[in-house]
Amino acid sequence: MTRQHDREATQSVYDRVARICAAGSADPALAARFSAEIQPGELRKMKKFRFQLLARWLTTHFEPCRVADIGGGKGLFAYLLQRRGWQATVIDPVRQDLPDKFKDFALNRRVKIASAERVPHMDRPFDPSLGRYFDLLVGMHAHGSNAMVIDAAATFGCGFVLFPCCVIDEPFYPVIGVDWLECVADYAVYKGHAVYPFRINFKGQNIGLVAPGRCELVELGRTNVPAY
């Protein structure tokens, strides 16, 4: 597939997901807000920078809250949010050390992370009962947890952000001709969520789904873009 065809296919998936979300209880004004580019004209980043990009997107739109980084691995995403005043916790059965550095886009250089730095960690797989402890559930690569995150948010009123990529160990599967993103969006609408598609600027599967739930949004017009 050429790059042009790939872009067209990705846009087609995004448009179909947007229609599914619009058929639910989504607010058109929020749909426009979440779909807008944070840095128009910015060159596409490599996938390894997805944590910085999602942290930038979240802190642009949401006020600090209690957030779960589900399947968070080394915890860089949680660390970036923690630096901005969020109560971020990694939920992952495999505990890993933080990386020793990360790329700061604003400074255009790598920033070292002190060896003494830590992020809170739950050494366990995610299950829906954990939703009671958080305001926002985030899964960038949450194998087998997408449906559970949606269920937890429906039960406890928290918000969620998901980047569905794998169907592994999920309780349902898309039929032939239906993208997994469409399937997850449809399930979220079925569970009563006001859910919205959005994109962040990295190569690969960069379409996310956001349901704000009870989270407080940043006031429109206020500059809140972090230097990642």
C-alpha positions as a Markdown table, in Angstrom:
| # | Residue | x | y | z |
|---|---|---|---|---|
| 1 | Met | 0.0 | 0.0 | 0.0 |
| 2 | Thr | 1.3 | 3.4 | -1.0 |
| 3 | Arg | 1.5 | 6.3 | 1.5 |
| 4 | Gln | -1.4 | 8.0 | -0.2 |
| 5 | His | -3.5 | 4.9 | -0.1 |
| 6 | Asp | -2.6 | 4.4 | 3.6 |
| 7 | Arg | -3.6 | 7.9 | 4.4 |
| 8 | Glu | -6.9 | 7.5 | 2.6 |
| 9 | Ala | -7.6 | 4.2 | 4.4 |
| 10 | Thr | -6.8 | 5.7 | 7.8 |
| 11 | Gln | -9.1 | 8.7 | 7.0 |
| 12 | Ser | -11.9 | 6.3 | 6.0 |
| 13 | Val | -11.6 | 4.5 | 9.3 |
| 14 | Tyr | -11.6 | 7.8 | 11.2 |
| 15 | Asp | -14.7 | 9.0 | 9.4 |
| 16 | Arg | -16.6 | 5.8 | 10.1 |
| 17 | Val | -15.6 | 5.9 | 13.8 |
| 18 | Ala | -16.7 | 9.5 | 14.0 |
| 19 | Arg | -20.1 | 8.6 | 12.5 |
| 20 | Ile | -20.6 | 5.8 | 15.1 |
| 21 | Cys | -19.7 | 8.3 | 17.9 |
| 22 | Ala | -22.0 | 11.0 | 16.6 |
| 23 | Ala | -24.9 | 8.5 | 16.6 |
| 24 | Gly | -24.6 | 8.3 | 20.4 |
| 25 | Ser | -24.7 | 11.1 | 22.9 |
| 26 | Ala | -21.6 | 13.0 | 21.7 |
| 27 | Asp | -21.6 | 16.8 | 21.8 |
| 28 | Pro | -20.7 | 18.3 | 18.4 |
| 29 | Ala | -18.7 | 21.1 | 20.1 |
| 30 | Leu | -16.6 | 18.6 | 22.0 |
| 31 | Ala | -16.2 | 16.5 | 18.8 |
| 32 | Ala | -14.7 | 19.6 | 17.0 |
| 33 | Arg | -12.5 | 20.4 | 20.0 |
| 34 | Phe | -11.0 | 17.0 | 20.4 |
| 35 | Ser | -10.4 | 16.5 | 16.7 |
| 36 | Ala | -8.5 | 19.8 | 16.2 |
| 37 | Glu | -4.7 | 19.7 | 15.8 |
| 38 | Ile | -2.7 | 21.0 | 18.7 |
| 39 | Gln | 0.3 | 22.0 | 16.6 |
| 40 | Pro | -1.0 | 22.5 | 13.0 |
| 41 | Gly | 1.7 | 21.8 | 10.4 |
| 42 | Glu | 3.9 | 19.8 | 12.8 |
| 43 | Leu | 5.8 | 17.0 | 11.1 |
| 44 | Arg | 4.7 | 13.4 | 11.9 |
| 45 | Lys | 6.7 | 12.0 | 14.8 |
| 46 | Met | 8.1 | 8.5 | 15.1 |
| 47 | Lys | 5.9 | 6.1 | 17.1 |
| 48 | Lys | 8.4 | 6.0 | 20.0 |
| 49 | Phe | 7.4 | 9.6 | 20.9 |
| 50 | Arg | 3.7 | 8.6 | 21.4 |
| 51 | Phe | 3.9 | 9.1 | 25.2 |
| 52 | Gln | 5.1 | 12.7 | 24.9 |
| 53 | Leu | 2.4 | 13.4 | 22.2 |
| 54 | Leu | -0.4 | 11.9 | 24.2 |
| 55 | Ala | 0.7 | 13.7 | 27.4 |
| 56 | Arg | 0.7 | 16.9 | 25.5 |
| 57 | Trp | -2.8 | 16.2 | 24.1 |
| 58 | Leu | -4.2 | 15.3 | 27.5 |
| 59 | Thr | -2.8 | 18.2 | 29.4 |
| 60 | Thr | -4.1 | 20.5 | 26.7 |
| 61 | His | -7.6 | 19.3 | 27.1 |
| 62 | Phe | -7.9 | 18.0 | 30.7 |
| 63 | Glu | -7.3 | 19.4 | 34.1 |
| 64 | Pro | -5.0 | 17.3 | 36.3 |
| 65 | Cys | -6.7 | 14.3 | 37.9 |
| 66 | Arg | -6.2 | 10.8 | 39.1 |
| 67 | Val | -5.1 | 8.8 | 36.0 |
| 68 | Ala | -4.4 | 5.1 | 35.5 |
| 69 | Asp | -1.8 | 4.2 | 32.8 |
| 70 | Ile | -3.0 | 0.7 | 31.9 |
| 71 | Gly | -0.3 | -1.5 | 30.5 |
| 72 | Gly | 2.1 | 1.4 | 31.1 |
| 73 | Gly | 5.4 | -0.5 | 30.8 |
| 74 | Lys | 8.3 | 1.7 | 31.9 |
| 75 | Gly | 6.0 | 4.4 | 33.0 |
| 76 | Leu | 7.2 | 7.3 | 30.9 |
| 77 | Phe | 3.7 | 8.5 | 30.1 |
| 78 | Ala | 2.8 | 8.5 | 33.8 |
| 79 | Tyr | 6.0 | 10.3 | 34.6 |
| 80 | Leu | 5.3 | 13.1 | 32.1 |
| 81 | Leu | 1.9 | 13.6 | 33.6 |
| 82 | Gln | 3.2 | 13.5 | 37.2 |
| 83 | Arg | 5.6 | 16.4 | 36.3 |
| 84 | Arg | 2.5 | 18.4 | 35.4 |
| 85 | Gly | 0.7 | 17.8 | 38.7 |
| 86 | Trp | -1.3 | 14.7 | 37.8 |
| 87 | Gln | -1.8 | 11.8 | 40.2 |
| 88 | Ala | -0.6 | 9.1 | 37.7 |
| 89 | Thr | -0.3 | 5.4 | 38.5 |
| 90 | Val | 0.9 | 2.6 | 36.2 |
| 91 | Ile | -1.2 | -0.6 | 36.2 |
| 92 | Asp | 1.0 | -3.4 | 34.8 |
| 93 | Pro | 1.8 | -6.9 | 36.0 |
| 94 | Val | 5.4 | -6.5 | 35.0 |
| 95 | Arg | 7.2 | -3.7 | 36.9 |
| 96 | Gln | 9.9 | -1.9 | 34.9 |
| 97 | Asp | 12.3 | 1.0 | 35.6 |
| 98 | Leu | 11.7 | 4.4 | 34.2 |
| 99 | Pro | 13.8 | 5.2 | 31.1 |
| 100 | Asp | 16.9 | 7.3 | 31.9 |
| 101 | Lys | 15.9 | 10.1 | 29.4 |
| 102 | Phe | 13.2 | 11.3 | 27.0 |
| 103 | Lys | 13.0 | 13.7 | 24.1 |
| 104 | Asp | 11.6 | 17.2 | 24.9 |
| 105 | Phe | 10.2 | 18.6 | 21.7 |
| 106 | Ala | 10.1 | 22.2 | 22.9 |
| 107 | Leu | 13.8 | 22.2 | 23.9 |
| 108 | Asn | 14.7 | 19.9 | 20.9 |
| 109 | Arg | 16.9 | 17.8 | 23.1 |
| 110 | Arg | 16.9 | 14.8 | 25.3 |
| 111 | Val | 16.2 | 15.4 | 29.0 |
| 112 | Lys | 17.6 | 13.1 | 31.7 |
| 113 | Ile | 15.4 | 11.4 | 34.3 |
| 114 | Ala | 17.1 | 11.1 | 37.7 |
| 115 | Ser | 17.6 | 7.6 | 38.9 |
| 116 | Ala | 15.7 | 8.4 | 42.1 |
| 117 | Glu | 12.5 | 9.3 | 40.2 |
| 118 | Arg | 9.5 | 7.0 | 40.7 |
| 119 | Val | 5.9 | 6.6 | 39.6 |
| 120 | Pro | 3.3 | 4.8 | 41.6 |
| 121 | His | 2.8 | 1.2 | 40.3 |
| 122 | Met | 0.2 | -1.5 | 40.7 |
| 123 | Asp | 1.8 | -4.8 | 39.9 |
| 124 | Arg | -1.3 | -6.5 | 38.5 |
| 125 | Pro | -3.4 | -6.7 | 35.4 |
| 126 | Phe | -6.3 | -4.2 | 35.1 |
| 127 | Asp | -9.8 | -5.3 | 36.1 |
| 128 | Pro | -12.9 | -3.1 | 36.1 |
| 129 | Ser | -13.1 | -2.8 | 39.9 |
| 130 | Leu | -10.0 | -0.6 | 39.8 |
| 131 | Gly | -12.0 | 2.1 | 38.1 |
| 132 | Arg | -13.3 | 3.3 | 41.5 |
| 133 | Tyr | -9.8 | 4.7 | 42.3 |
| 134 | Phe | -9.4 | 6.9 | 39.2 |
| 135 | Asp | -10.9 | 9.8 | 37.3 |
| 136 | Leu | -9.4 | 8.8 | 33.9 |
| 137 | Leu | -8.3 | 5.4 | 32.5 |
| 138 | Val | -5.7 | 5.5 | 29.7 |
| 139 | Gly | -4.7 | 2.5 | 27.6 |
| 140 | Met | -2.3 | 3.1 | 24.7 |
| 141 | His | -1.6 | -0.6 | 24.2 |
| 142 | Ala | -3.8 | -2.3 | 26.7 |
| 143 | His | -3.9 | -5.9 | 25.5 |
| 144 | Gly | -7.2 | -7.5 | 26.5 |
| 145 | Ser | -8.4 | -4.5 | 28.5 |
| 146 | Asn | -10.3 | -2.2 | 26.1 |
| 147 | Ala | -13.7 | -3.6 | 26.9 |
| 148 | Met | -12.9 | -3.8 | 30.6 |
| 149 | Val | -11.9 | -0.1 | 30.6 |
| 150 | Ile | -15.2 | 0.9 | 28.9 |
| 151 | Asp | -17.1 | -1.3 | 31.5 |
| 152 | Ala | -15.2 | 0.3 | 34.4 |
| 153 | Ala | -15.9 | 3.8 | 33.1 |
| 154 | Ala | -19.6 | 3.0 | 32.7 |
| 155 | Thr | -19.8 | 1.7 | 36.3 |
| 156 | Phe | -17.8 | 4.3 | 38.1 |
| 157 | Gly | -18.3 | 7.4 | 36.0 |
| 158 | Cys | -14.6 | 7.9 | 35.1 |
| 159 | Gly | -13.4 | 8.9 | 31.7 |
| 160 | Phe | -11.2 | 6.9 | 29.4 |
| 161 | Val | -8.7 | 7.3 | 26.5 |
| 162 | Leu | -8.0 | 4.3 | 24.4 |
| 163 | Phe | -5.9 | 3.5 | 21.3 |
| 164 | Pro | -7.3 | 0.2 | 20.3 |
| 165 | Cys | -4.8 | -1.8 | 18.3 |
| 166 | Cys | -5.0 | -5.5 | 19.2 |
| 167 | Val | -8.0 | -7.8 | 19.6 |
| 168 | Ile | -6.1 | -10.2 | 21.8 |
| 169 | Asp | -8.1 | -11.5 | 24.8 |
| 170 | Glu | -11.0 | -9.2 | 24.2 |
| 171 | Pro | -14.6 | -10.6 | 24.9 |
| 172 | Phe | -15.8 | -9.7 | 21.3 |
| 173 | Tyr | -14.3 | -9.4 | 17.9 |
| 174 | Pro | -15.1 | -7.4 | 14.8 |
| 175 | Val | -16.9 | -9.1 | 11.9 |
| 176 | Ile | -15.2 | -9.2 | 8.5 |
| 177 | Gly | -15.0 | -5.8 | 6.9 |
| 178 | Val | -15.3 | -3.9 | 10.2 |
| 179 | Asp | -12.3 | -2.3 | 11.8 |
| 180 | Trp | -11.5 | -3.0 | 15.5 |
| 181 | Leu | -11.7 | 0.8 | 16.2 |
| 182 | Glu | -15.3 | 0.8 | 14.9 |
| 183 | Cys | -16.1 | -2.2 | 17.1 |
| 184 | Val | -14.7 | -0.6 | 20.2 |
| 185 | Ala | -16.4 | 2.8 | 19.5 |
| 186 | Asp | -19.7 | 1.0 | 18.9 |
| 187 | Tyr | -19.3 | -0.9 | 22.3 |
| 188 | Ala | -18.6 | 2.4 | 24.1 |
| 189 | Val | -21.7 | 4.0 | 22.6 |
| 190 | Tyr | -23.7 | 0.9 | 23.5 |
| 191 | Lys | -22.5 | 1.3 | 27.2 |
| 192 | Gly | -23.8 | 4.8 | 27.2 |
| 193 | His | -20.6 | 6.8 | 26.8 |
| 194 | Ala | -20.3 | 10.1 | 25.0 |
| 195 | Val | -17.2 | 9.1 | 23.1 |
| 196 | Tyr | -15.1 | 11.0 | 20.5 |
| 197 | Pro | -12.3 | 10.0 | 18.1 |
| 198 | Phe | -9.1 | 12.0 | 17.9 |
| 199 | Arg | -5.6 | 11.7 | 16.5 |
| 200 | Ile | -2.1 | 12.4 | 17.8 |
| 201 | Asn | 0.8 | 13.1 | 15.5 |
| 202 | Phe | 2.8 | 9.9 | 15.3 |
| 203 | Lys | 3.3 | 7.2 | 12.6 |
| 204 | Gly | 1.1 | 4.1 | 12.9 |
| 205 | Gln | -2.2 | 3.5 | 14.5 |
| 206 | Asn | -2.7 | 7.0 | 15.9 |
| 207 | Ile | -6.5 | 7.2 | 16.2 |
| 208 | Gly | -7.7 | 7.3 | 19.8 |
| 209 | Leu | -11.1 | 7.3 | 21.5 |
| 210 | Val | -11.9 | 9.6 | 24.4 |
| 211 | Ala | -14.8 | 9.7 | 26.8 |
| 212 | Pro | -14.4 | 12.6 | 29.3 |
| 213 | Gly | -16.7 | 11.1 | 31.9 |
| 214 | Arg | -16.5 | 13.3 | 35.1 |
| 215 | Cys | -13.1 | 14.8 | 34.2 |
| 216 | Glu | -12.8 | 18.5 | 34.2 |
| 217 | Leu | -11.8 | 20.0 | 30.9 |
| 218 | Val | -9.4 | 22.9 | 30.5 |
| 219 | Glu | -11.2 | 26.2 | 29.8 |
| 220 | Leu | -11.3 | 27.0 | 26.1 |
| 221 | Gly | -8.9 | 29.8 | 25.2 |
| 222 | Arg | -6.5 | 29.1 | 28.0 |
| 223 | Thr | -3.1 | 28.1 | 26.9 |
| 224 | Asn | -2.1 | 24.8 | 28.6 |
| 225 | Val | 0.3 | 23.2 | 26.1 |
| 226 | Pro | 3.2 | 21.5 | 28.0 |
| 227 | Ala | 6.8 | 21.5 | 26.7 |
| 228 | Tyr | 7.3 | 17.9 | 25.8 |
